Every structure is written in structure tokens, then in C-alpha cells.
Amino acid sequence: MNANQPSLACLGAPPAFAEKLHVGRPNIGDRERLLARIGGILDRRWLSNNGECVREFEQRMCAVLGVKHCIPVCNATIGLEVAIRALGMKGEVIVPSFTFIATAHALQWQEITPVFCDIDPATHNLDPARIEALITPRTSGIIGVHVWGRPCAIEPLAEIAKAHSLHLMFDAAHAFGCSHGGKMIGNFGEAEVFSFHATKFLNTFEGGAIATNNDNLAERIRLMINFGFKGEDNVIYIGTNGKMHEASGAMGLTSLESMDEFIAVNRAHHHDYARTFDGIPGIALMRFDEKERSNFQYVITEVDQAAFGLHRDELHRVLRAENVLVRRYFFPGSHKQQPYSAYYPNAGLLLPQTERVCGRVLSFPNGTAVTAGDIARVGDIVRAAHEHAPAVRRALQSN
Ligand SMILES: Cc1ncc(COP(=O)(O)O)c(C=O)c1O
């Protein structure tokens, strides 16, 4: 290896990156505008409870998405819990296991059983062909997840939901700014829930939003996120505290103003990754449909051990030793996490594609904190790991 090549730190050299390169480093919009907005919040002394920034954030999101309501909430997990409850889901709800754990927890938290359905290995989203076999008299709904911001098979899911009188909603945590058939995500199912957590391409520090075109549902959701208050002293519903506060609203407005720039950077990086991984055997990059709108936030690869020469977990260790903090999403799968693994120890038998994909996916850093030069170096490390696979494996085994 010469000076232009990566060090392969697992072989004893210093890491290629002096500073850690993370998945999910936040995009920060215009600092001055954010600080001016925060100043306005302090001047008004109105910090929460449907303040000016949060109201404006909702209006701007509705305009971007072409949806009637996009109700800001404190995070997507509470957003999911509230939407599930406002829809009246109960008993059992069909969800993928291949998702962040919050999708299942939002159900189990309210003693609704998540029934895990397998995914289509080509899309990583719910496989509609596997759903009907899981429907029982206790099933009340389906929650699809637009994994990586790539929309689910929305029409087949809607047909199944309609045929069996089930509720249908989407965990759209990854999918703000994405479209399906030219229509923005936020307009599908009865409700869709976005996350604006710091790691999402558009963030409000922590936060989320529930989008719906159903006025009655929106009214119930607004009550539920504010303890059920209708008016000053009148509680008419069971509720929780799901409100977004003003500083998050300010960050949301500022992030929205830079949304096109964030997407352009992510998209360019995606193309850089495609170029740098091109020709490395066993590394398949998941692509976005360029005819639709996408936020290009997730750089997802599948590692085929036979072709690459190392298992995904070995490449994960190599890259982390080089200070490239890649992630094994959604390893090991929700069905293998507590309490679900205790409740359903054999669930994996029904989830072969989920288990396979969980063992292959590696997510790479993207966003405005990453440069094209970083991506080229990451590609060099991956290529070197492939070319020196036997030595790398021996080094990993001795460490
Ligand atoms: C698919 C999915 N659903 C739900 C969530 C929960 O979002 P939040 O962190 O805003 O509660 C996440 C967060 O990463 C997610 O990836």
C-alpha cells in the first residue's frame, strides 16, 4: 500500500480519517436566520404551545407537500403513537420488522401487537404478497414504512387494507421531500408520520409531524398532542404532550429554507458513491428513482460476502477502524429485540428476507458534513478491503 492508499487500520496502520466521519451528522441551515428566529422567540416570550414558529412551520410544510394538515409534534415516535391511537387501531397491526424499533414500540406501548411481515428484498419495504396470510380477526391495520425514503408499494397495500376494512398509515420518518407517482409523501394512507430527528436530512433538533388530509382525524390529533384540551379548562379526550416547541419550529423553518440545497448535496454524493463503488465486486448501492422526488439521505449498500470476500460485519469493523462510522441498519431486526424476541422467539422463520437483508446492509455517511473527497477515500478503503480480504480477515480475527 502506498501513501495515496488507505491505511487499513485493522492491519496496524493509523486510521485513514483523523476525525470521525459519521452517518447522520446533521444538516444545519442558515445560522444567522436561525439565531434571528430564536431571538424573536425570546422577545415574544412564547416558547411553546402552538407559537408563531410552529404555526408557520406547519403552513410551509403543507405548501411543500400539498397536504391539508401537517401537524408538528415533539418527535416521530410520539407522532406514531398518537396517529395509531387517533385512528383507533387495536388488537394486531401488521408492520415490517425491518424498520427502526420505534415503529413496533409505538404499537406495543399501547398494548397493540405488532405482527411482523417480511419485506421485498429488492425494495426493503413491506412485501404486499405476504400480508394477507397474517390477517386475523384481531387485525385492525397496516403500517407501511417508507424505508430509506423509498415509498412502499402503496397501491397494493391500499387495496389489501380496503378489501379487509383495515386502517392504513405510513411511518414516513425517512421520507420528507419524497414523492410517489408525482405526489408528495404525506398524502397517502390515512396518515403519514415524518421524523425531524437530528439525523434526518431535515431536522428540528428533535421533532416530527403527522400529515393527513382528513379534517376529523387532524382535529383528534391536535387534541391528543395537547392533553385533550379543547379551550382553556375543558379536557374532552385522553391525550399526551406531543407538542413541538418554538426552538424546534425555528429550526424547522430554517431547515425548510435550505431543503433544496440539502437534497442537491445528498444527490451529488449519491452519484459520487455510485462512481466510487462501481466495479467493486459484492457492493451493491441502493438507487433512487430519479423520475420521483427523493431526499437521497440514505446511502445504503448490500454486501455480498461471496463476491466481496468479507462479511458485512467484517467490512463494518474495517471502516470503523478507519473512523468511518458506517451503520448496520436495522440490525438485527425488530423481531430480535426485546420484548419481541421473548414474545415471538420463532418469528424469524416467517421473515427470511428480513433476516437476510439485516445481515447485508451497510449505511454510509451522507449530508452536508461529508465531502466528495471523503467519499473517494471511503471508496478506496472499501476497494482495498476487498483486494486484501484474506489479510484483513486474519487481522480482524487476531484482534
Ligand atoms: C423508520 C423510523 N421510524 C420512527 C423513527 C422515530 O423517529 P424519532 O426519533 O423522531 O422519534 C425513526 C427514527 O430514526 C425511524 O427511522
PDBQT file of the ligand as one rigid body, heavy atoms in Angstrom, charges set to zero:
ROOT
HETATM    1  C1  LIG A 401     -38.365   4.327  10.457  1.00  0.00    +0.000 C 
HETATM    2  C2  LIG A 401     -38.356   5.186  11.699  1.00  0.00    +0.000 A 
HETATM    3  N1  LIG A 401     -39.492   5.322  12.410  1.00  0.00    +0.000 NA
HETATM    4  C3  LIG A 401     -39.543   6.082  13.509  1.00  0.00    +0.000 A 
HETATM    5  C4  LIG A 401     -38.433   6.758  13.971  1.00  0.00    +0.000 A 
HETATM    6  C5  LIG A 401     -38.522   7.554  15.229  1.00  0.00    +0.000 C 
HETATM    7  O1  LIG A 401     -38.271   8.903  14.994  1.00  0.00    +0.000 OA
HETATM    8  P1  LIG A 401     -37.987   9.924  16.197  1.00  0.00    +0.000 P 
HETATM    9  O2  LIG A 401     -36.533   9.761  16.535  1.00  0.00    +0.000 OA
HETATM   10  O3  LIG A 401     -38.293  11.265  15.615  1.00  0.00    +0.000 OA
HETATM   11  O4  LIG A 401     -38.871   9.574  17.336  1.00  0.00    +0.000 OA
HETATM   12  C6  LIG A 401     -37.234   6.656  13.268  1.00  0.00    +0.000 A 
HETATM   13  C7  LIG A 401     -36.041   7.376  13.759  1.00  0.00    +0.000 C 
HETATM   14  O5  LIG A 401     -34.940   7.194  13.386  1.00  0.00    +0.000 OA
HETATM   15  C8  LIG A 401     -37.183   5.852  12.103  1.00  0.00    +0.000 A 
HETATM   16  O6  LIG A 401     -36.038   5.683  11.411  1.00  0.00    +0.000 OA
ENDROOT
TORSDOF 0
